[in-house]
Amino acid sequence: MSSLSKIIRQLKSKTARCIQNQYDFSLLKEAQKAIVFLTPGESLVNGGVMSIYSLCRYSRELNPADYCCICTYPHKLTYARNTAFPNQERILRFEKFLEQAAHIQELILHVPEYYSEFLYEDLSPQERAFLKQIPKLHINIMNQNIQLMPPAEKIKSLYSLTAHITQTTAHNRYANQQICDQWQMPVHLFSVYLPIEEYKRYPFENKTKTVVFSPDETPHKQKVAALLKQHLKGWKFVTVKKLTFSQYMELISRSFFTITFGEGFDGYFTQPCRIGSLAFAVYNDKFFPSPDWKQLKNIYESDEEMEKRIVEDILYFSTHPKEYMQTAQKTDDLRKTLYSKEKFLDNLRRFYRQEYDFYPKQK
């Protein structure tokens, strides 16, 4: 990152602090219980950040008597509003939250998985002491990507703040007893819910000859992109970058295809089918809920299989509307067996009632 970029980020963060300082803190000053979600200190749009905003929104609806908010990491960059996708959240820096939360008796602190090993060190000694004296402090690690979850020994510092530590997951695949026992903490499935059905659908005949790539950069992506550009003359290829969520939804709805080169079972795969478009992915057993997904014609067993078939499949589906729409619908039908607003809200309710899915077995 250039020096100029760093200066701009710091100036934006300074401006955000001034905006935050003008917030009305009267409710927070009197609050007995708070629910806080930590998030990176930049106005980002990605599946992880959007799911945190969704979790905060519906946690507030389920717990109307509690103070519920999103805070940026302590003593890091901060921002006041995220305008990259629709939301009503006013963002606060965590140190300011602690400063104003004078009467808190119970705090549920949701922490992204990759940041959980750094939280303790980022807190000042005074902030650690404040958290320790809260009668009911509950730290929940939001495991949204199992590959980013730190080993158990790297999050031991959190236990010096409280003994009540849990882990919630975004994917069914790693909401299980094995993960629970490996980290020796209760595990609960949060799942994900983003209300995107209201975005515009384009019928097959109005879609453009465009293939959308997820922003992930891998050698496999480079091979696929080269193949498509070589064999699909007259097609357009767009990598998702610097788009608002509304712009992104418009793009994948209007385009014939989306290809994910990341987790596979991610938003770039599951979102297009919800608005009548088709996405391709390579199956992996870390994120896909079960081998049942391999039955879909838009799922490949390996990178090599995608590279072998992708040109032929794009040409076929783009000229066979019935098969195109049937495959998109089958993908969405399978997604619906796992994800719905009702299931999502039930998962949240049970979490706040401390009715977790899995409890660690004694070693």
BAGU-811173 format. One line per field, with one value per residue (C-alpha): residue in three letters; x, y, z. Coordinates in pm, 1 decimal, m for minus. Layout:
<vodrens>
aa = (Ala	...) $
east = (X	...) $
north = (Y	...) $
up = (Z	...) $
</vodrens>
This chain:
<vodrens>
aa = (Met	Ser	Ser	Leu	Ser	Lys	Ile	Ile	Arg	Gln	Leu	Lys	Ser	Lys	Thr	Ala	Arg	Cys	Ile	Gln	Asn	Gln	Tyr	Asp	Phe	Ser	Leu	Leu	Lys	Glu	Ala	Gln	Lys	Ala	Ile	Val	Phe	Leu	Thr	Pro	Gly	Glu	Ser	Leu	Val	Asn	Gly	Gly	Val	Met	Ser	Ile	Tyr	Ser	Leu	Cys	Arg	Tyr	Ser	Arg	Glu	Leu	Asn	Pro	Ala	Asp	Tyr	Cys	Cys	Ile	Cys	Thr	Tyr	Pro	His	Lys	Leu	Thr	Tyr	Ala	Arg	Asn	Thr	Ala	Phe	Pro	Asn	Gln	Glu	Arg	Ile	Leu	Arg	Phe	Glu	Lys	Phe	Leu	Glu	Gln	Ala	Ala	His	Ile	Gln	Glu	Leu	Ile	Leu	His	Val	Pro	Glu	Tyr	Tyr	Ser	Glu	Phe	Leu	Tyr	Glu	Asp	Leu	Ser	Pro	Gln	Glu	Arg	Ala	Phe	Leu	Lys	Gln	Ile	Pro	Lys	Leu	His	Ile	Asn	Ile	Met	Asn	Gln	Asn	Ile	Gln	Leu	Met	Pro	Pro	Ala	Glu	Lys	Ile	Lys	Ser	Leu	Tyr	Ser	Leu	Thr	Ala	His	Ile	Thr	Gln	Thr	Thr	Ala	His	Asn	Arg	Tyr	Ala	Asn	Gln	Gln	Ile	Cys	Asp	Gln	Trp	Gln	Met	Pro	Val	His	Leu	Phe	Ser	Val	Tyr	Leu	Pro	Ile	Glu	Glu	Tyr	Lys	Arg	Tyr	Pro	Phe	Glu	Asn	Lys	Thr	Lys	Thr	Val	Val	Phe	Ser	Pro	Asp	Glu	Thr	Pro	His	Lys	Gln	Lys	Val	Ala	Ala	Leu	Leu	Lys	Gln	His	Leu	Lys	Gly	Trp	Lys	Phe	Val	Thr	Val	Lys	Lys	Leu	Thr	Phe	Ser	Gln	Tyr	Met	Glu	Leu	Ile	Ser	Arg	Ser	Phe	Phe	Thr	Ile	Thr	Phe	Gly	Glu	Gly	Phe	Asp	Gly	Tyr	Phe	Thr	Gln	Pro	Cys	Arg	Ile	Gly	Ser	Leu	Ala	Phe	Ala	Val	Tyr	Asn	Asp	Lys	Phe	Phe	Pro	Ser	Pro	Asp	Trp	Lys	Gln	Leu	Lys	Asn	Ile	Tyr	Glu	Ser	Asp	Glu	Glu	Met	Glu	Lys	Arg	Ile	Val	Glu	Asp	Ile	Leu	Tyr	Phe	Ser	Thr	His	Pro	Lys	Glu	Tyr	Met	Gln	Thr	Ala	Gln	Lys	Thr	Asp	Asp	Leu	Arg	Lys	Thr	Leu	Tyr	Ser	Lys	Glu	Lys	Phe	Leu	Asp	Asn	Leu	Arg	Arg	Phe	Tyr	Arg	Gln	Glu	Tyr	Asp	Phe	Tyr	Pro	Lys	Gln	Lys) $
east = (0.0	135.1	205.2	m69.3	m323.4	m226.2	m264.8	m610.2	m723.1	m602.7	m778.6	m1104.4	m1066.6	m1008.1	m1320.1	m1520.1	m1409.5	m1541.8	m1876.3	m1893.9	m1823.9	m2145.3	m2364.2	m2629.7	m2489.0	m2774.6	m2909.2	m2562.9	m2479.5	m2785.1	m2769.5	m2743.0	m2683.3	m2513.9	m2451.2	m2150.5	m2021.4	m1660.6	m1574.7	m1271.8	m1213.3	m1290.6	m1618.4	m1604.1	m1858.8	m1808.7	m1998.1	m1833.3	m1896.9	m2253.5	m2333.9	m2212.0	m2445.2	m2729.2	m2653.2	m2651.7	m2979.8	m3169.2	m3001.5	m3141.1	m3488.5	m3475.6	m3333.5	m3508.4	m3426.7	m3050.7	m2807.5	m2689.6	m2422.3	m2129.6	m1784.3	m1451.7	m1147.7	m1000.3	m741.7	m747.9	m892.0	m1263.1	m1553.9	m1900.9	m2124.2	m2092.2	m2253.7	m2143.7	m2468.8	m2811.5	m2805.8	m2901.7	m2604.3	m2409.5	m2060.6	m1871.4	m1508.9	m1481.5	m1278.2	m1551.1	m1814.0	m1624.7	m1580.4	m1957.2	m2080.5	m2064.7	m2343.1	m2301.2	m2364.8	m2377.8	m2188.9	m2196.8	m1898.8	m1895.4	m1543.4	m1442.9	m1239.7	m913.7	m910.9	m977.8	m607.3	m527.7	m811.8	m650.3	m324.9	m507.8	m689.4	m529.6	m469.1	m756.5	m991.0	m896.2	m968.7	m1304.5	m1406.8	m1296.7	m1518.3	m1834.3	m2041.6	m2152.2	m1901.5	m1954.7	m1709.0	m1832.7	m1592.9	m1767.7	m1608.5	m1710.8	m1419.1	m1272.7	m942.0	m904.9	m994.7	m682.7	m563.5	m694.2	m361.1	m359.1	m683.2	m599.9	m558.7	m935.5	m988.2	m814.4	m1112.3	m1390.1	m1453.8	m1767.4	m1638.3	m1832.7	m1786.3	m2055.3	m2024.4	m2151.4	m2144.4	m2315.5	m2002.8	m1804.0	m2086.5	m2021.8	m1894.6	m1544.9	m1493.3	m1649.6	m1407.9	m1107.8	m1146.4	m1306.7	m1586.3	m1958.3	m2031.9	m2351.5	m2464.2	m2549.4	m2592.2	m2638.5	m2937.3	m2921.9	m3254.8	m3169.0	m3481.3	m3609.5	m3328.2	m3428.6	m3432.4	m3351.0	m3513.4	m3290.1	m3351.2	m3241.1	m2915.9	m2586.2	m2299.7	m2101.5	m1914.3	m1855.2	m1547.5	m1521.0	m1234.4	m1018.3	m680.7	m552.5	m356.2	m677.8	m861.5	m587.8	m618.5	m997.8	m992.0	m738.0	m949.0	m1267.2	m1104.8	m951.2	m1268.6	m1557.6	m1523.3	m1770.1	m1815.0	m1730.1	m1544.5	m1576.6	m1406.6	m1605.2	m1413.9	m1506.2	m1880.1	m2158.4	m2375.4	m2658.1	m2420.7	m2294.6	m2650.0	m2738.4	m2425.4	m2482.8	m2854.6	m2797.1	m2502.3	m2539.9	m2284.7	m2080.3	m1775.8	m1640.1	m1271.3	m1282.9	m1448.1	m1682.4	m1982.1	m1989.8	m2206.8	m2066.8	m2213.9	m2532.5	m2653.3	m2694.2	m2944.8	m3165.0	m3224.5	m3246.5	m2881.9	m2635.7	m2301.4	m2020.3	m1796.4	m1550.6	m1662.9	m1459.5	m1538.8	m1438.7	m1732.9	m1994.5	m2244.0	m2247.3	m2149.9	m2512.5	m2409.1	m2189.3	m2503.0	m2552.3	m2437.1	m2274.7	m2046.7	m1710.8	m1515.8	m1181.7	m1009.3	m897.3	m1254.4	m1369.0	m1083.8	m1177.1	m1553.8	m1618.5	m1609.4	m1842.5	m2079.5	m2105.5	m2180.7	m2442.0	m2627.0	m2624.2	m2815.3	m3048.1	m3277.8	m3477.1	m3165.6	m3019.1	m3322.8	m3367.6	m3006.9	m3033.8	m3358.7	m3211.9	m2921.7	m3161.3	m3382.4	m3081.9	m2974.7	m3320.8	m3284.9	m3014.2	m3086.5	m3404.2	m3496.0	m3692.7	m3398.6	m3162.2	m3383.0	m3433.7	m3056.0	m3017.6	m3292.0	m3138.2	m2794.6	m2919.9	m3100.9	m2764.6	m2909.8	m2603.2	m2588.7	m2275.7	m2099.2	m1738.8	m1684.3	m1452.9	m1100.5) $
north = (0.0	341.4	615.6	827.5	546.1	510.9	884.2	882.6	587.2	760.6	1084.9	895.5	721.1	1053.5	1200.1	892.3	938.6	1294.0	1170.6	893.6	1140.1	1321.6	1012.5	1014.1	778.9	813.5	461.3	305.7	491.1	337.6	m7.0	m311.4	m558.7	m513.9	m725.4	m613.4	m735.9	m652.5	m583.3	m459.6	m86.2	m17.1	20.4	m316.3	m522.8	m898.9	m1200.3	m1200.4	m833.6	m844.0	m1148.4	m962.1	m673.3	m920.8	m1092.9	m757.7	m646.6	m960.4	m989.1	m641.2	m749.7	m1059.5	m869.0	m528.4	m450.1	m484.3	m234.9	m390.4	m242.8	m298.1	m178.2	m167.8	m333.9	m151.6	116.2	46.7	228.6	299.2	428.6	568.0	421.9	146.0	272.0	m22.5	m212.5	m130.1	m108.2	124.6	66.2	347.5	212.1	279.6	216.8	m40.7	175.6	442.1	179.8	71.3	431.7	495.2	156.5	256.2	33.5	m281.8	m597.0	m837.4	m820.7	m1063.6	m985.3	m1143.1	m1159.9	m1269.0	m1587.6	m1454.7	m1160.6	m1366.0	m1429.9	m1055.9	m908.5	m942.2	m776.8	m487.3	m399.2	m157.6	m279.9	m58.4	m207.2	m561.9	m478.2	m328.1	m638.3	m870.4	m692.9	m730.6	m991.1	m1172.5	m1150.5	m1386.9	m1392.7	m1563.7	m1642.2	m1614.8	m1894.3	m1785.0	m1960.5	m2272.2	m2208.7	m1879.4	m2016.7	m1995.2	m2306.2	m2338.9	m2246.3	m1907.8	m1789.9	m1889.5	m1523.3	m1476.7	m1707.8	m1454.2	m1227.1	m1483.1	m1857.2	m1820.7	m1859.8	m2012.0	m2063.6	m2009.1	m2120.0	m1986.2	m2326.4	m2652.9	m2840.2	m2747.5	m2720.9	m3059.6	m3244.3	m3283.9	m2905.8	m2863.4	m3110.4	m2979.4	m2628.5	m2741.2	m2484.9	m2500.9	m2480.1	m2345.4	m2295.5	m1932.2	m1982.9	m1681.9	m1480.3	m1196.4	m1077.0	m1049.5	m1182.0	m827.2	m754.0	m753.0	m1078.1	m1075.5	m1347.3	m1579.4	m1394.9	m1062.8	m1185.1	m1066.4	m1282.9	m1204.5	m1430.4	m1285.1	m1398.8	m1387.5	m1160.9	m1452.2	m1473.5	m1829.4	m2013.7	m2206.8	m1880.6	m1769.9	m2096.2	m2077.8	m1710.5	m1783.5	m2072.3	m1868.7	m1570.5	m1802.2	m1993.5	m1757.4	m1477.7	m1194.9	m1268.5	m1028.0	m1129.2	m921.0	m969.9	m841.3	m540.5	m205.6	m255.2	m172.9	m471.6	m334.2	m298.9	m652.1	m794.2	m611.6	m755.0	m1120.9	m1099.3	m954.6	m1187.7	m1545.3	m1695.1	m1644.4	m1853.9	m1868.1	m1938.7	m1912.2	m2134.8	m2282.6	m2281.7	m1903.9	m1612.1	m1607.1	m1955.4	m1942.4	m1590.2	m1607.3	m1894.9	m1688.1	m1438.4	m1680.0	m1693.7	m1980.1	m2013.9	m2268.2	m2395.7	m2671.6	m2902.0	m2920.7	m3098.4	m2809.1	m2585.1	m2776.9	m2927.7	m3275.7	m3475.0	m3436.7	m3109.9	m3297.5	m3415.5	m3064.8	m3007.0	m2677.6	m2837.0	m2987.2	m3255.4	m3079.8	m2776.4	m2997.1	m3103.1	m2740.9	m2649.9	m2939.6	m2876.9	m2508.3	m2382.2	m2657.8	m2607.8	m2232.3	m2277.0	m2542.5	m2363.7	m2028.7	m2188.6	m2418.6	m2200.2	m2488.8	m2669.1	m2337.6	m2247.9	m2603.5	m2618.1	m2277.3	m2387.2	m2718.8	m2525.9	m2294.5	m2583.0	m2754.2	m2425.0	m2383.4	m2712.4	m2537.4	m2166.8	m1975.0	m1676.8	m1901.5	m2135.9	m1843.0	m1674.9	m2001.7	m2050.0	m1698.5	m1745.5	m2067.3	m1907.4	m1621.5	m1874.5	m2056.3	m2368.1	m2456.9	m2731.4	m2900.9	m2913.9	m3037.2	m3383.4	m3408.4	m3509.4) $
up = (0.0	m97.2	156.1	m1.1	43.6	408.4	465.4	299.6	513.9	828.7	737.7	672.1	1007.1	1182.0	1020.1	1124.0	1486.4	1481.3	1345.0	1605.3	1885.7	1792.7	1840.7	2112.0	2378.1	2627.1	2568.3	2586.8	2908.8	3077.6	2914.6	3140.9	2856.8	2519.5	2210.7	2006.8	1670.8	1582.6	1219.4	1020.0	1018.9	654.4	463.8	285.4	94.4	103.8	229.5	570.4	645.5	512.0	723.9	1035.2	951.5	903.5	1234.3	1411.7	1254.8	1351.5	1692.7	1764.4	1652.4	1873.9	2172.6	2165.0	2527.9	2472.4	2321.9	1995.1	1768.9	1533.5	1641.1	1463.1	1617.4	1919.0	1841.6	1466.1	1165.8	1195.3	989.6	1064.1	790.7	530.6	210.8	m6.0	57.7	207.9	588.0	871.9	1103.6	1269.5	1334.8	1655.9	1749.4	2027.8	2265.7	2246.2	2322.6	2635.1	2740.7	2729.9	2860.5	3223.6	3358.1	3149.9	3352.1	3058.3	2730.0	2436.3	2216.4	1868.3	1720.6	1365.8	1370.3	1223.6	1466.2	1780.1	1838.4	1831.0	2035.8	2378.7	2272.5	2106.1	2428.7	2672.5	3031.3	3146.7	2884.0	2983.4	3345.3	3250.0	3055.5	3336.0	3589.2	3380.2	3572.8	3256.0	2971.6	2679.5	2387.4	2072.4	1788.6	1452.4	1248.0	899.2	729.2	888.9	711.7	902.1	1247.3	1470.8	1655.9	2010.4	2167.5	1988.0	2150.3	2508.1	2602.1	2570.8	2867.9	3089.1	3016.3	3063.7	3079.4	2865.6	2509.7	2222.0	1850.3	1585.7	1225.7	895.3	724.7	814.0	708.4	1017.9	1269.2	1426.1	1732.0	1591.8	1564.9	1909.5	2067.0	1874.3	2016.6	2343.4	2334.2	2249.2	1875.7	1723.8	1364.6	1290.2	917.0	686.7	570.8	320.3	177.8	m192.9	m364.6	m418.0	m664.9	m1032.0	m1229.7	m1599.2	m1811.3	m2013.1	m2338.7	m2184.1	m2031.7	m2176.6	m2297.8	m1984.2	m1741.5	m1395.1	m1199.4	m820.7	m703.3	m581.1	m755.6	m813.5	m1085.4	m1158.4	m1227.2	m1465.2	m1662.9	m1684.2	m1785.9	m2060.0	m2193.5	m2202.2	m2371.1	m2630.6	m2718.9	m2643.1	m2894.8	m2844.5	m2473.4	m2193.5	m1875.2	m1558.9	m1221.4	m923.8	m794.3	m636.1	m677.9	m436.6	m352.2	m566.7	m862.0	m802.7	m793.0	m1114.4	m1278.3	m1186.7	m1266.5	m1613.3	m1691.4	m1811.2	m1572.6	m1256.7	m1165.8	m811.5	m755.3	m376.8	m118.4	m377.3	m147.4	m114.9	m217.2	m569.7	m611.5	m400.1	m482.5	m864.6	m845.4	m613.4	m893.6	m1185.5	m1296.7	m1312.7	m1133.0	m1155.6	m874.6	m790.5	m510.8	m190.0	134.4	361.2	270.3	72.5	320.2	164.0	m147.5	m264.2	m426.2	m674.3	m854.4	m995.8	m1352.9	m1253.7	m992.7	m1088.1	m903.1	m948.4	m1097.3	m1384.5	m1463.7	m1472.4	m1703.8	m1932.4	m1946.4	m1878.4	m2239.5	m2360.9	m2065.8	m2115.6	m2485.9	m2406.0	m2125.9	m2308.0	m2599.3	m2401.1	m2188.7	m2040.2	m1912.3	m1793.7	m1582.8	m1452.8	m1330.7	m1162.9	m996.0	m877.6	m723.7	m541.3	m427.3	m270.6	m110.9	41.6	230.0	435.3	428.9	500.3	711.6	948.0	1008.5	1047.9	1309.2	1495.8	1511.5	1653.5	1912.1	2039.2	2060.0	2276.6	2495.7	2525.3	2363.1	2159.3	1895.8	2032.8	2366.9	2411.9	2545.5	2843.3	2746.0) $
</vodrens>
